[in-house]
Amino acid sequence: MQQDTAQLKAANKVTIIGALIDTLLGLLKIGVGLVSHSSALIADGIHSLSDLFTDLIVIVILRISHKGPDENHPWGHGYFETVGTALLGSILIAVAGAMAYDSTLNLLSNETLPIPEWPALAAALLSIILKEWIYQYTVRIGRKIGSDLLIANAWHSRTDAISSVVVFIGVAGAMAGITWLDSVAAIAVALMVARIGWSLSWKSFQELVGSALPPEQVGKYKSQVMSVKGIISVHSFKTRAMGNKSLLEMHIQVSPFISASEGHLIGDAACMKLYKNGDIAHIIYHIDTYDDEEHEKLLTDQLPPMRDEIEPCIKQYLQSLDKEVNLYRLSLHYYKNKVNLEILLSTPEHQPLTLPDNSSEQIIAGLKKSLAELELPQDWLGRIFLATGLER
């Protein structure tokens, strides 16, 4: 929780600094562009003010996305960051469209385009320096805290720096006598902005429709799971992203002859190793005693018998023996459509149970005969393991 709070403060700080720079640059470029007759610089100024708008969106979305799970959002609020990134990309595309439309009209008009003046060059150069600096600062913080939204906003600043480079070239060319170069530069800026907007939006849309994580990332997670002792295989591995975090679902195969508690302890160990990556929000895992993807081929219309069918038959048989024997514990191990029985016998007098020679084999034979009389699927019984002990 403290880490999330620190990350939110760092993200807010860099975004607010960027917003102040965007405000000053936007007003400066539009003002200088009007005075110096540069449509490219005016377009670049509008681009900077659009950065200001997206900065405000980023601050709001980051605050929401860092909230923990609640009743209406049991998985947390990470998707708000994804939606914010998609919105940011869409705004970039809309701004690019408006810039390109206005500049195209200027090119197609028969009016003589005014030649930009030197203040436009100075404003473009200042924009290049400041926007590249805020890009480097923002992307460093975004990568540090793993925020796609912050990185997207950094690229928004980078596009402004690149567009200012194009504006600088366009203004210089127009001042040199190529008057139409200023409008062409504005259109080039618009295309660059639209490309960045599309890439951001597409990545977010992929996340919102539940696309899997990149193969190399999935492979890394699988390798970490398989490094845990006691895990035979991991399958049905499903992944998706939620903001700057990953969500995982998987089936973990363990030995069919260990206890349920040991199997889940092994699963917990795998989760602990995965959570150490720091980029995973939730893990859902299922413990298998077999590879159920392959096992589907073995399934029939009737499942193997369950405890409520097997246990009464065993107790009834034990009570029929001359020697008083109790069933202390029955463990059922299901493997490849067969049931292996692990039976622990005891006496009610808290005394060790000793069986005469060959009586264990006789009891196992009697149990098999008794269980065979049940109306159960054919060939369901595997091996019977018999042990004695104390009732506690």
TORKOL-4160 file (C-alpha; in steps of 0.2 Angstrom, whole numbers, padded with zeros to 4 digits, m for minus):
392
<pt num="1" X="0000" Y="0000" Z="0000"/>
<pt num="2" X="0014" Y="0012" Z="0004"/>
<pt num="3" X="0023" Y="0008" Z="m0012"/>
<pt num="4" X="0007" Y="0012" Z="m0022"/>
<pt num="5" X="0005" Y="0028" Z="m0013"/>
<pt num="6" X="0023" Y="0033" Z="m0017"/>
<pt num="7" X="0021" Y="0028" Z="m0035"/>
<pt num="8" X="0005" Y="0039" Z="m0036"/>
<pt num="9" X="0014" Y="0054" Z="m0029"/>
<pt num="10" X="0028" Y="0052" Z="m0041"/>
<pt num="11" X="0016" Y="0050" Z="m0056"/>
<pt num="12" X="0006" Y="0065" Z="m0050"/>
<pt num="13" X="0022" Y="0076" Z="m0048"/>
<pt num="14" X="0029" Y="0073" Z="m0065"/>
<pt num="15" X="0012" Y="0075" Z="m0073"/>
<pt num="16" X="0009" Y="0092" Z="m0065"/>
<pt num="17" X="0026" Y="0098" Z="m0070"/>
<pt num="18" X="0022" Y="0092" Z="m0088"/>
<pt num="19" X="0005" Y="0101" Z="m0087"/>
<pt num="20" X="0013" Y="0118" Z="m0082"/>
<pt num="21" X="0026" Y="0116" Z="m0097"/>
<pt num="22" X="0012" Y="0112" Z="m0109"/>
<pt num="23" X="0002" Y="0127" Z="m0104"/>
<pt num="24" X="0016" Y="0139" Z="m0106"/>
<pt num="25" X="0022" Y="0131" Z="m0122"/>
<pt num="26" X="0004" Y="0130" Z="m0129"/>
<pt num="27" X="0000" Y="0148" Z="m0126"/>
<pt num="28" X="0018" Y="0154" Z="m0132"/>
<pt num="29" X="0017" Y="0144" Z="m0148"/>
<pt num="30" X="0000" Y="0150" Z="m0153"/>
<pt num="31" X="0004" Y="0168" Z="m0149"/>
<pt num="32" X="0020" Y="0168" Z="m0158"/>
<pt num="33" X="0013" Y="0158" Z="m0172"/>
<pt num="34" X="m0001" Y="0171" Z="m0175"/>
<pt num="35" X="0011" Y="0186" Z="m0174"/>
<pt num="36" X="0024" Y="0177" Z="m0185"/>
<pt num="37" X="0012" Y="0170" Z="m0198"/>
<pt num="38" X="0016" Y="0151" Z="m0195"/>
<pt num="39" X="0002" Y="0139" Z="m0196"/>
<pt num="40" X="0014" Y="0125" Z="m0192"/>
<pt num="41" X="0018" Y="0133" Z="m0175"/>
<pt num="42" X="0000" Y="0137" Z="m0172"/>
<pt num="43" X="m0004" Y="0118" Z="m0175"/>
<pt num="44" X="0010" Y="0114" Z="m0163"/>
<pt num="45" X="0003" Y="0125" Z="m0150"/>
<pt num="46" X="m0014" Y="0117" Z="m0151"/>
<pt num="47" X="m0005" Y="0100" Z="m0149"/>
<pt num="48" X="0004" Y="0107" Z="m0133"/>
<pt num="49" X="m0013" Y="0112" Z="m0126"/>
<pt num="50" X="m0020" Y="0095" Z="m0130"/>
<pt num="51" X="m0006" Y="0088" Z="m0120"/>
<pt num="52" X="m0012" Y="0099" Z="m0105"/>
<pt num="53" X="m0029" Y="0091" Z="m0107"/>
<pt num="54" X="m0022" Y="0074" Z="m0107"/>
<pt num="55" X="m0011" Y="0078" Z="m0092"/>
<pt num="56" X="m0027" Y="0082" Z="m0082"/>
<pt num="57" X="m0035" Y="0065" Z="m0088"/>
<pt num="58" X="m0019" Y="0056" Z="m0083"/>
<pt num="59" X="m0020" Y="0063" Z="m0065"/>
<pt num="60" X="m0038" Y="0059" Z="m0063"/>
<pt num="61" X="m0036" Y="0041" Z="m0070"/>
<pt num="62" X="m0020" Y="0037" Z="m0060"/>
<pt num="63" X="m0029" Y="0042" Z="m0044"/>
<pt num="64" X="m0044" Y="0030" Z="m0048"/>
<pt num="65" X="m0033" Y="0016" Z="m0055"/>
<pt num="66" X="m0023" Y="0015" Z="m0039"/>
<pt num="67" X="m0038" Y="0011" Z="m0028"/>
<pt num="68" X="m0039" Y="m0006" Z="m0021"/>
<pt num="69" X="m0053" Y="m0019" Z="m0025"/>
<pt num="70" X="m0070" Y="m0015" Z="m0018"/>
<pt num="71" X="m0088" Y="m0023" Z="m0020"/>
<pt num="72" X="m0091" Y="m0016" Z="m0037"/>
<pt num="73" X="m0073" Y="m0019" Z="m0043"/>
<pt num="74" X="m0067" Y="m0035" Z="m0035"/>
<pt num="75" X="m0052" Y="m0036" Z="m0047"/>
<pt num="76" X="m0047" Y="m0018" Z="m0043"/>
<pt num="77" X="m0047" Y="m0003" Z="m0053"/>
<pt num="78" X="m0033" Y="m0006" Z="m0065"/>
<pt num="79" X="m0044" Y="m0006" Z="m0081"/>
<pt num="80" X="m0047" Y="0013" Z="m0078"/>
<pt num="81" X="m0029" Y="0016" Z="m0083"/>
<pt num="82" X="m0032" Y="0005" Z="m0099"/>
<pt num="83" X="m0047" Y="0015" Z="m0103"/>
<pt num="84" X="m0038" Y="0031" Z="m0100"/>
<pt num="85" X="m0024" Y="0026" Z="m0111"/>
<pt num="86" X="m0036" Y="0022" Z="m0125"/>
<pt num="87" X="m0045" Y="0039" Z="m0123"/>
<pt num="88" X="m0028" Y="0047" Z="m0123"/>
<pt num="89" X="m0024" Y="0039" Z="m0140"/>
<pt num="90" X="m0041" Y="0043" Z="m0147"/>
<pt num="91" X="m0038" Y="0061" Z="m0142"/>
<pt num="92" X="m0021" Y="0061" Z="m0151"/>
<pt num="93" X="m0029" Y="0055" Z="m0167"/>
<pt num="94" X="m0043" Y="0068" Z="m0166"/>
<pt num="95" X="m0031" Y="0082" Z="m0164"/>
<pt num="96" X="m0020" Y="0075" Z="m0178"/>
<pt num="97" X="m0036" Y="0075" Z="m0189"/>
<pt num="98" X="m0040" Y="0093" Z="m0186"/>
<pt num="99" X="m0022" Y="0099" Z="m0188"/>
<pt num="100" X="m0021" Y="0090" Z="m0205"/>
<pt num="101" X="m0038" Y="0096" Z="m0211"/>
<pt num="102" X="m0033" Y="0114" Z="m0207"/>
<pt num="103" X="m0016" Y="0113" Z="m0215"/>
<pt num="104" X="m0023" Y="0104" Z="m0231"/>
<pt num="105" X="m0035" Y="0118" Z="m0233"/>
<pt num="106" X="m0021" Y="0131" Z="m0233"/>
<pt num="107" X="m0011" Y="0121" Z="m0246"/>
<pt num="108" X="m0026" Y="0120" Z="m0258"/>
<pt num="109" X="m0031" Y="0138" Z="m0256"/>
<pt num="110" X="m0026" Y="0151" Z="m0269"/>
<pt num="111" X="m0021" Y="0163" Z="m0256"/>
<pt num="112" X="m0003" Y="0169" Z="m0255"/>
<pt num="113" X="0003" Y="0161" Z="m0239"/>
<pt num="114" X="0012" Y="0174" Z="m0227"/>
<pt num="115" X="0031" Y="0170" Z="m0224"/>
<pt num="116" X="0034" Y="0165" Z="m0206"/>
<pt num="117" X="0046" Y="0176" Z="m0196"/>
<pt num="118" X="0061" Y="0172" Z="m0184"/>
<pt num="119" X="0051" Y="0172" Z="m0167"/>
<pt num="120" X="0043" Y="0156" Z="m0174"/>
<pt num="121" X="0060" Y="0148" Z="m0175"/>
<pt num="122" X="0065" Y="0153" Z="m0157"/>
<pt num="123" X="0048" Y="0146" Z="m0151"/>
<pt num="124" X="0050" Y="0130" Z="m0160"/>
<pt num="125" X="0068" Y="0128" Z="m0153"/>
<pt num="126" X="0062" Y="0131" Z="m0135"/>
<pt num="127" X="0048" Y="0118" Z="m0137"/>
<pt num="128" X="0060" Y="0105" Z="m0143"/>
<pt num="129" X="0071" Y="0107" Z="m0128"/>
<pt num="130" X="0058" Y="0108" Z="m0115"/>
<pt num="131" X="0047" Y="0094" Z="m0122"/>
<pt num="132" X="0061" Y="0082" Z="m0124"/>
<pt num="133" X="0066" Y="0085" Z="m0106"/>
<pt num="134" X="0049" Y="0082" Z="m0100"/>
<pt num="135" X="0048" Y="0066" Z="m0111"/>
<pt num="136" X="0064" Y="0059" Z="m0103"/>
<pt num="137" X="0058" Y="0063" Z="m0086"/>
<pt num="138" X="0040" Y="0056" Z="m0088"/>
<pt num="139" X="0045" Y="0040" Z="m0097"/>
<pt num="140" X="0059" Y="0036" Z="m0083"/>
<pt num="141" X="0045" Y="0038" Z="m0069"/>
<pt num="142" X="0033" Y="0028" Z="m0080"/>
<pt num="143" X="0045" Y="0013" Z="m0082"/>
<pt num="144" X="0050" Y="0014" Z="m0064"/>
<pt num="145" X="0032" Y="0012" Z="m0058"/>
<pt num="146" X="0026" Y="0001" Z="m0073"/>
<pt num="147" X="0013" Y="0013" Z="m0079"/>
<pt num="148" X="0008" Y="0012" Z="m0097"/>
<pt num="149" X="m0003" Y="0027" Z="m0095"/>
<pt num="150" X="0011" Y="0038" Z="m0089"/>
<pt num="151" X="0022" Y="0031" Z="m0103"/>
<pt num="152" X="0009" Y="0035" Z="m0115"/>
<pt num="153" X="0008" Y="0052" Z="m0109"/>
<pt num="154" X="0027" Y="0053" Z="m0110"/>
<pt num="155" X="0026" Y="0049" Z="m0129"/>
<pt num="156" X="0013" Y="0062" Z="m0131"/>
<pt num="157" X="0026" Y="0074" Z="m0125"/>
<pt num="158" X="0039" Y="0066" Z="m0137"/>
<pt num="159" X="0027" Y="0069" Z="m0151"/>
<pt num="160" X="0026" Y="0087" Z="m0147"/>
<pt num="161" X="0045" Y="0088" Z="m0147"/>
<pt num="162" X="0046" Y="0079" Z="m0164"/>
<pt num="163" X="0033" Y="0090" Z="m0171"/>
<pt num="164" X="0042" Y="0105" Z="m0165"/>
<pt num="165" X="0058" Y="0099" Z="m0175"/>
<pt num="166" X="0047" Y="0097" Z="m0190"/>
<pt num="167" X="0040" Y="0115" Z="m0187"/>
<pt num="168" X="0057" Y="0122" Z="m0186"/>
<pt num="169" X="0062" Y="0114" Z="m0202"/>
<pt num="170" X="0046" Y="0120" Z="m0210"/>
<pt num="171" X="0047" Y="0138" Z="m0204"/>
<pt num="172" X="0065" Y="0139" Z="m0209"/>
<pt num="173" X="0061" Y="0132" Z="m0227"/>
<pt num="174" X="0046" Y="0145" Z="m0228"/>
<pt num="175" X="0058" Y="0159" Z="m0223"/>
<pt num="176" X="0070" Y="0153" Z="m0236"/>
<pt num="177" X="0056" Y="0156" Z="m0250"/>
<pt num="178" X="0048" Y="0139" Z="m0250"/>
<pt num="179" X="0031" Y="0146" Z="m0243"/>
<pt num="180" X="0021" Y="0130" Z="m0244"/>
<pt num="181" X="0034" Y="0120" Z="m0233"/>
<pt num="182" X="0026" Y="0127" Z="m0217"/>
<pt num="183" X="0009" Y="0119" Z="m0221"/>
<pt num="184" X="0017" Y="0103" Z="m0227"/>
<pt num="185" X="0027" Y="0102" Z="m0210"/>
<pt num="186" X="0010" Y="0104" Z="m0201"/>
<pt num="187" X="0003" Y="0090" Z="m0210"/>
<pt num="188" X="0018" Y="0079" Z="m0206"/>
<pt num="189" X="0016" Y="0083" Z="m0188"/>
<pt num="190" X="m0002" Y="0078" Z="m0189"/>
<pt num="191" X="0003" Y="0061" Z="m0196"/>
<pt num="192" X="0016" Y="0058" Z="m0183"/>
<pt num="193" X="0003" Y="0062" Z="m0169"/>
<pt num="194" X="m0010" Y="0051" Z="m0177"/>
<pt num="195" X="0002" Y="0036" Z="m0178"/>
<pt num="196" X="0007" Y="0037" Z="m0160"/>
<pt num="197" X="m0012" Y="0039" Z="m0155"/>
<pt num="198" X="m0016" Y="0023" Z="m0165"/>
<pt num="199" X="m0003" Y="0013" Z="m0157"/>
<pt num="200" X="m0008" Y="0018" Z="m0139"/>
<pt num="201" X="m0027" Y="0015" Z="m0143"/>
<pt num="202" X="m0024" Y="m0002" Z="m0151"/>
<pt num="203" X="m0013" Y="m0008" Z="m0137"/>
<pt num="204" X="m0027" Y="m0003" Z="m0125"/>
<pt num="205" X="m0041" Y="m0011" Z="m0135"/>
<pt num="206" X="m0031" Y="m0027" Z="m0136"/>
<pt num="207" X="m0030" Y="m0027" Z="m0117"/>
<pt num="208" X="m0049" Y="m0023" Z="m0114"/>
<pt num="209" X="m0054" Y="m0038" Z="m0125"/>
<pt num="210" X="m0043" Y="m0049" Z="m0114"/>
<pt num="211" X="m0029" Y="m0053" Z="m0126"/>
<pt num="212" X="m0015" Y="m0064" Z="m0119"/>
<pt num="213" X="0002" Y="m0057" Z="m0113"/>
<pt num="214" X="0017" Y="m0058" Z="m0125"/>
<pt num="215" X="0024" Y="m0075" Z="m0127"/>
<pt num="216" X="0041" Y="m0071" Z="m0119"/>
<pt num="217" X="0032" Y="m0065" Z="m0103"/>
<pt num="218" X="0021" Y="m0080" Z="m0102"/>
<pt num="219" X="0036" Y="m0091" Z="m0104"/>
<pt num="220" X="0045" Y="m0082" Z="m0090"/>
<pt num="221" X="0030" Y="m0085" Z="m0078"/>
<pt num="222" X="0029" Y="m0104" Z="m0083"/>
<pt num="223" X="0047" Y="m0106" Z="m0080"/>
<pt num="224" X="0046" Y="m0099" Z="m0063"/>
<pt num="225" X="0031" Y="m0111" Z="m0059"/>
<pt num="226" X="0040" Y="m0126" Z="m0065"/>
<pt num="227" X="0055" Y="m0122" Z="m0054"/>
<pt num="228" X="0045" Y="m0126" Z="m0038"/>
<pt num="229" X="0048" Y="m0143" Z="m0032"/>
<pt num="230" X="0033" Y="m0155" Z="m0032"/>
<pt num="231" X="0026" Y="m0147" Z="m0048"/>
<pt num="232" X="0025" Y="m0160" Z="m0062"/>
<pt num="233" X="0018" Y="m0148" Z="m0076"/>
<pt num="234" X="0008" Y="m0132" Z="m0078"/>
<pt num="235" X="m0006" Y="m0131" Z="m0091"/>
<pt num="236" X="m0022" Y="m0122" Z="m0096"/>
<pt num="237" X="m0011" Y="m0106" Z="m0093"/>
<pt num="238" X="m0021" Y="m0091" Z="m0096"/>
<pt num="239" X="m0015" Y="m0073" Z="m0095"/>
<pt num="240" X="m0021" Y="m0055" Z="m0098"/>
<pt num="241" X="m0016" Y="m0038" Z="m0093"/>
<pt num="242" X="m0025" Y="m0025" Z="m0082"/>
<pt num="243" X="m0017" Y="m0008" Z="m0082"/>
<pt num="244" X="0001" Y="m0011" Z="m0077"/>
<pt num="245" X="m0003" Y="m0027" Z="m0069"/>
<pt num="246" X="m0005" Y="m0045" Z="m0075"/>
<pt num="247" X="m0019" Y="m0058" Z="m0071"/>
<pt num="248" X="m0015" Y="m0076" Z="m0072"/>
<pt num="249" X="m0025" Y="m0092" Z="m0072"/>
<pt num="250" X="m0017" Y="m0109" Z="m0072"/>
<pt num="251" X="m0018" Y="m0128" Z="m0068"/>
<pt num="252" X="m0004" Y="m0135" Z="m0058"/>
<pt num="253" X="m0001" Y="m0154" Z="m0059"/>
<pt num="254" X="0006" Y="m0163" Z="m0043"/>
<pt num="255" X="0007" Y="m0181" Z="m0038"/>
<pt num="256" X="m0010" Y="m0190" Z="m0036"/>
<pt num="257" X="m0004" Y="m0198" Z="m0020"/>
<pt num="258" X="m0001" Y="m0182" Z="m0009"/>
<pt num="259" X="m0013" Y="m0174" Z="0002"/>
<pt num="260" X="m0024" Y="m0159" Z="m0004"/>
<pt num="261" X="m0016" Y="m0148" Z="0009"/>
<pt num="262" X="0001" Y="m0152" Z="0002"/>
<pt num="263" X="m0004" Y="m0149" Z="m0015"/>
<pt num="264" X="m0011" Y="m0132" Z="m0011"/>
<pt num="265" X="0005" Y="m0128" Z="m0001"/>
<pt num="266" X="0015" Y="m0132" Z="m0017"/>
<pt num="267" X="0003" Y="m0120" Z="m0027"/>
<pt num="268" X="0005" Y="m0106" Z="m0014"/>
<pt num="269" X="0024" Y="m0108" Z="m0016"/>
<pt num="270" X="0022" Y="m0105" Z="m0035"/>
<pt num="271" X="0011" Y="m0090" Z="m0032"/>
<pt num="272" X="0024" Y="m0083" Z="m0020"/>
<pt num="273" X="0037" Y="m0084" Z="m0032"/>
<pt num="274" X="0027" Y="m0076" Z="m0046"/>
<pt num="275" X="0021" Y="m0062" Z="m0035"/>
<pt num="276" X="0040" Y="m0057" Z="m0032"/>
<pt num="277" X="0040" Y="m0051" Z="m0050"/>
<pt num="278" X="0030" Y="m0036" Z="m0044"/>
<pt num="279" X="0019" Y="m0035" Z="m0060"/>
<pt num="280" X="0006" Y="m0047" Z="m0055"/>
<pt num="281" X="m0011" Y="m0042" Z="m0047"/>
<pt num="282" X="m0020" Y="m0059" Z="m0046"/>
<pt num="283" X="m0017" Y="m0077" Z="m0048"/>
<pt num="284" X="m0030" Y="m0091" Z="m0049"/>
<pt num="285" X="m0024" Y="m0108" Z="m0048"/>
<pt num="286" X="m0031" Y="m0126" Z="m0049"/>
<pt num="287" X="m0022" Y="m0141" Z="m0042"/>
<pt num="288" X="m0023" Y="m0156" Z="m0053"/>
<pt num="289" X="m0017" Y="m0174" Z="m0050"/>
<pt num="290" X="m0016" Y="m0177" Z="m0068"/>
<pt num="291" X="m0015" Y="m0167" Z="m0084"/>
<pt num="292" X="m0034" Y="m0164" Z="m0087"/>
<pt num="293" X="m0031" Y="m0158" Z="m0105"/>
<pt num="294" X="m0026" Y="m0175" Z="m0109"/>
<pt num="295" X="m0037" Y="m0184" Z="m0097"/>
<pt num="296" X="m0053" Y="m0177" Z="m0106"/>
<pt num="297" X="m0050" Y="m0191" Z="m0119"/>
<pt num="298" X="m0051" Y="m0204" Z="m0105"/>
<pt num="299" X="m0068" Y="m0197" Z="m0098"/>
<pt num="300" X="m0083" Y="m0208" Z="m0100"/>
<pt num="301" X="m0102" Y="m0204" Z="m0097"/>
<pt num="302" X="m0100" Y="m0210" Z="m0079"/>
<pt num="303" X="m0087" Y="m0204" Z="m0066"/>
<pt num="304" X="m0078" Y="m0215" Z="m0054"/>
<pt num="305" X="m0087" Y="m0217" Z="m0037"/>
<pt num="306" X="m0085" Y="m0204" Z="m0023"/>
<pt num="307" X="m0083" Y="m0206" Z="m0005"/>
<pt num="308" X="m0101" Y="m0207" Z="0000"/>
<pt num="309" X="m0102" Y="m0223" Z="m0011"/>
<pt num="310" X="m0086" Y="m0231" Z="m0006"/>
<pt num="311" X="m0084" Y="m0228" Z="0013"/>
<pt num="312" X="m0101" Y="m0236" Z="0019"/>
<pt num="313" X="m0096" Y="m0252" Z="0010"/>
<pt num="314" X="m0079" Y="m0252" Z="0018"/>
<pt num="315" X="m0086" Y="m0249" Z="0036"/>
<pt num="316" X="m0099" Y="m0263" Z="0034"/>
<pt num="317" X="m0086" Y="m0275" Z="0029"/>
<pt num="318" X="m0074" Y="m0271" Z="0043"/>
<pt num="319" X="m0088" Y="m0273" Z="0056"/>
<pt num="320" X="m0091" Y="m0291" Z="0049"/>
<pt num="321" X="m0074" Y="m0296" Z="0054"/>
<pt num="322" X="m0072" Y="m0307" Z="0069"/>
<pt num="323" X="m0059" Y="m0295" Z="0076"/>
<pt num="324" X="m0066" Y="m0278" Z="0080"/>
<pt num="325" X="m0058" Y="m0266" Z="0068"/>
<pt num="326" X="m0062" Y="m0247" Z="0065"/>
<pt num="327" X="m0059" Y="m0237" Z="0050"/>
<pt num="328" X="m0048" Y="m0223" Z="0056"/>
<pt num="329" X="m0045" Y="m0214" Z="0040"/>
<pt num="330" X="m0049" Y="m0217" Z="0022"/>
<pt num="331" X="m0040" Y="m0207" Z="0008"/>
<pt num="332" X="m0045" Y="m0208" Z="m0010"/>
<pt num="333" X="m0033" Y="m0205" Z="m0024"/>
<pt num="334" X="m0041" Y="m0203" Z="m0041"/>
<pt num="335" X="m0029" Y="m0206" Z="m0056"/>
<pt num="336" X="m0034" Y="m0210" Z="m0074"/>
<pt num="337" X="m0052" Y="m0214" Z="m0070"/>
<pt num="338" X="m0047" Y="m0226" Z="m0056"/>
<pt num="339" X="m0048" Y="m0225" Z="m0037"/>
<pt num="340" X="m0034" Y="m0230" Z="m0026"/>
<pt num="341" X="m0039" Y="m0233" Z="m0008"/>
<pt num="342" X="m0027" Y="m0229" Z="0007"/>
<pt num="343" X="m0035" Y="m0236" Z="0022"/>
<pt num="344" X="m0029" Y="m0234" Z="0040"/>
<pt num="345" X="m0036" Y="m0246" Z="0053"/>
<pt num="346" X="m0037" Y="m0244" Z="0072"/>
<pt num="347" X="m0045" Y="m0250" Z="0088"/>
<pt num="348" X="m0057" Y="m0240" Z="0099"/>
<pt num="349" X="m0046" Y="m0244" Z="0115"/>
<pt num="350" X="m0032" Y="m0233" Z="0110"/>
<pt num="351" X="m0021" Y="m0248" Z="0107"/>
<pt num="352" X="m0010" Y="m0252" Z="0093"/>
<pt num="353" X="m0018" Y="m0263" Z="0080"/>
<pt num="354" X="m0009" Y="m0279" Z="0076"/>
<pt num="355" X="m0015" Y="m0291" Z="0063"/>
<pt num="356" X="m0010" Y="m0309" Z="0061"/>
<pt num="357" X="0001" Y="m0315" Z="0047"/>
<pt num="358" X="m0008" Y="m0314" Z="0030"/>
<pt num="359" X="m0023" Y="m0306" Z="0038"/>
<pt num="360" X="m0019" Y="m0289" Z="0028"/>
<pt num="361" X="m0020" Y="m0299" Z="0012"/>
<pt num="362" X="m0036" Y="m0307" Z="0017"/>
<pt num="363" X="m0044" Y="m0290" Z="0022"/>
<pt num="364" X="m0039" Y="m0282" Z="0005"/>
<pt num="365" X="m0046" Y="m0297" Z="m0004"/>
<pt num="366" X="m0062" Y="m0296" Z="0006"/>
<pt num="367" X="m0063" Y="m0277" Z="0003"/>
<pt num="368" X="m0061" Y="m0280" Z="m0016"/>
<pt num="369" X="m0075" Y="m0293" Z="m0016"/>
<pt num="370" X="m0086" Y="m0282" Z="m0006"/>
<pt num="371" X="m0083" Y="m0266" Z="m0017"/>
<pt num="372" X="m0085" Y="m0277" Z="m0032"/>
<pt num="373" X="m0104" Y="m0280" Z="m0027"/>
<pt num="374" X="m0107" Y="m0261" Z="m0028"/>
<pt num="375" X="m0117" Y="m0255" Z="m0043"/>
<pt num="376" X="m0102" Y="m0244" Z="m0049"/>
<pt num="377" X="m0093" Y="m0242" Z="m0066"/>
<pt num="378" X="m0083" Y="m0256" Z="m0072"/>
<pt num="379" X="m0065" Y="m0257" Z="m0068"/>
<pt num="380" X="m0065" Y="m0242" Z="m0057"/>
<pt num="381" X="m0054" Y="m0249" Z="m0042"/>
<pt num="382" X="m0036" Y="m0247" Z="m0043"/>
<pt num="383" X="m0024" Y="m0252" Z="m0028"/>
<pt num="384" X="m0028" Y="m0254" Z="m0010"/>
<pt num="385" X="m0015" Y="m0248" Z="0003"/>
<pt num="386" X="m0018" Y="m0255" Z="0021"/>
<pt num="387" X="m0010" Y="m0248" Z="0036"/>
<pt num="388" X="m0013" Y="m0249" Z="0055"/>
<pt num="389" X="m0011" Y="m0236" Z="0069"/>
<pt num="390" X="m0019" Y="m0229" Z="0084"/>
<pt num="391" X="m0035" Y="m0219" Z="0086"/>
<pt num="392" X="m0032" Y="m0202" Z="0092"/>
